Amino acid sequence: MAESSLTKLLHERATRQPDATAYTYVDYEADPNGFAESLTWAQVHHRAQIVAEELKVCGSSGDRVAIVAPQGLEYIVAFMGAMQAGFVAVPLSVPQFGVHDERVSSALRDCAPAVILTTSAVVDTVVPYACADGGKPAPVVI
């Protein structure tokens, strides 16, 4: 499978500018003044490769992976990892805590992902949405 231009760009930047800042996320929920966290090109590339390797264990190129995670650097790494693995990334927001979020359920039913990528911070909120549907197996939650 041919690499997408974004995965090529990530590899090139990780090779040519490994220590340059690739992404900075400013979290205003953690700190009203903003808490900035950054990743270099090499860090994004390395972490995305790890995600891609995990995805390949759970599915095949062309499978869908739902990314159900809070905004942040982990979301970017998950998206890049999905592309590196040849999966189709389906970005979704985290379900509302404590209530059934029909928009997330509907999106997961429609895309029928092989895998759901999430974070440890919200995994307990996401796991109930990983259900078998219409004879298809439940997605693996990573």
C-alpha positions as CSV (number, residue, x, y, z in Angstrom):
1,M,0.0,0.0,0.0
2,A,1.3,3.4,-0.9
3,E,2.0,5.8,1.9
4,S,-0.2,8.9,2.1
5,S,1.6,12.2,1.8
6,L,1.0,13.0,5.4
7,T,2.8,9.8,6.6
8,K,5.6,10.6,4.2
9,L,5.8,14.1,5.6
10,L,5.9,12.8,9.1
11,H,8.8,10.4,8.3
12,E,10.7,13.1,6.4
13,R,10.3,15.6,9.3
14,A,11.3,13.0,11.9
15,T,14.4,12.3,9.8
16,R,15.4,15.8,8.9
17,Q,14.2,17.8,11.9
18,P,13.9,15.2,14.7
19,D,14.1,17.7,17.6
20,A,12.0,20.4,16.1
21,T,8.5,20.9,17.7
22,A,5.9,19.2,15.6
23,Y,2.7,19.9,17.7
24,T,1.9,21.9,20.7
25,Y,-1.4,21.5,22.6
26,V,-2.5,24.1,25.1
27,D,-4.9,22.6,27.7
28,Y,-7.1,25.3,29.3
29,E,-9.0,22.7,31.3
30,A,-5.9,21.7,33.3
31,D,-4.9,25.3,33.9
32,P,-7.1,28.4,33.1
33,N,-3.9,30.1,31.9
34,G,-3.1,27.3,29.6
35,F,-0.8,24.3,30.1
36,A,1.3,23.8,27.0
37,E,2.6,20.3,26.0
38,S,4.7,19.7,22.9
39,L,6.0,16.7,20.9
40,T,8.9,16.8,18.4
41,W,8.7,15.2,15.0
42,A,10.7,12.3,16.2
43,Q,8.4,11.7,19.2
44,V,5.3,11.9,17.0
45,H,6.8,9.5,14.5
46,H,8.0,7.0,17.1
47,R,4.7,7.0,19.0
48,A,2.7,6.7,15.8
49,Q,4.7,3.7,14.8
50,I,3.9,2.0,18.1
51,V,0.2,2.7,17.5
52,A,0.4,1.4,14.0
53,E,2.1,-1.8,15.2
54,E,-0.7,-2.4,17.8
55,L,-3.4,-1.8,15.2
56,K,-1.8,-4.3,12.8
57,V,-2.2,-6.9,15.5
58,C,-5.9,-6.2,15.7
59,G,-6.9,-5.8,12.1
60,S,-5.8,-5.2,8.5
61,S,-5.1,-2.4,6.2
62,G,-8.4,-0.8,5.1
63,D,-10.1,-1.6,8.4
64,R,-11.7,1.3,10.3
65,V,-10.4,2.5,13.6
66,A,-12.5,4.9,15.7
67,I,-10.5,7.4,17.7
68,V,-12.5,8.2,20.7
69,A,-10.3,10.4,22.9
70,P,-10.1,13.9,24.4
71,Q,-8.4,16.6,22.4
72,G,-4.7,16.6,22.7
73,L,-1.4,15.2,21.5
74,E,-2.6,11.6,22.0
75,Y,-5.4,12.2,19.5
76,I,-2.8,13.4,16.9
77,V,-0.6,10.4,17.6
78,A,-3.6,8.0,17.2
79,F,-4.6,9.6,13.9
80,M,-1.0,9.4,12.5
81,G,-0.7,5.8,13.8
82,A,-3.9,4.8,12.1
83,M,-2.7,6.2,8.8
84,Q,0.7,4.5,9.1
85,A,-1.1,1.2,9.6
86,G,-3.2,1.7,6.6
87,F,-6.4,1.9,8.6
88,V,-9.2,4.4,8.0
89,A,-9.3,6.8,10.9
90,V,-12.7,7.8,12.1
91,P,-12.3,10.7,14.6
92,L,-15.0,10.9,17.2
93,S,-15.4,13.0,20.4
94,V,-15.6,11.4,23.8
95,P,-19.1,10.4,24.9
96,Q,-20.7,12.5,27.5
97,F,-20.0,11.1,30.9
98,G,-22.9,9.4,32.8
99,V,-25.4,9.4,29.9
100,H,-25.9,7.3,26.8
101,D,-24.5,9.4,23.9
102,E,-26.5,8.4,20.8
103,R,-24.3,10.3,18.4
104,V,-21.3,8.2,19.4
105,S,-23.3,5.0,19.3
106,S,-24.6,5.8,15.8
107,A,-21.2,6.7,14.5
108,L,-19.7,3.5,15.8
109,R,-22.6,1.4,14.3
110,D,-22.2,3.2,11.0
111,C,-18.4,2.8,10.7
112,A,-18.2,-0.7,12.3
113,P,-14.6,-0.2,13.5
114,A,-12.3,-3.1,14.0
115,V,-10.6,-1.1,16.8
116,I,-11.4,1.8,19.1
117,L,-8.4,3.9,20.1
118,T,-8.8,5.8,23.4
119,T,-6.9,7.0,26.4
120,S,-6.6,5.7,29.9
121,A,-8.4,8.9,31.1
122,V,-11.6,8.0,29.3
123,V,-11.4,4.3,28.7
124,D,-14.1,3.5,31.3
125,T,-16.5,5.9,29.5
126,V,-15.6,4.4,26.1
127,V,-15.7,0.7,26.8
128,P,-19.5,0.4,27.1
129,Y,-19.8,1.6,23.4
130,A,-17.6,-1.3,22.1
131,C,-20.5,-3.6,21.3
132,A,-21.0,-6.4,18.7
133,D,-23.5,-5.2,16.2
134,G,-25.4,-6.9,13.4
135,G,-23.3,-10.1,13.5
136,K,-20.0,-8.2,13.5
137,P,-17.7,-8.8,16.4
138,A,-17.1,-6.1,19.0
139,P,-14.2,-3.8,18.3
140,V,-11.0,-4.2,20.2
141,V,-10.4,-1.3,22.6
142,I,-6.8,0.0,22.8
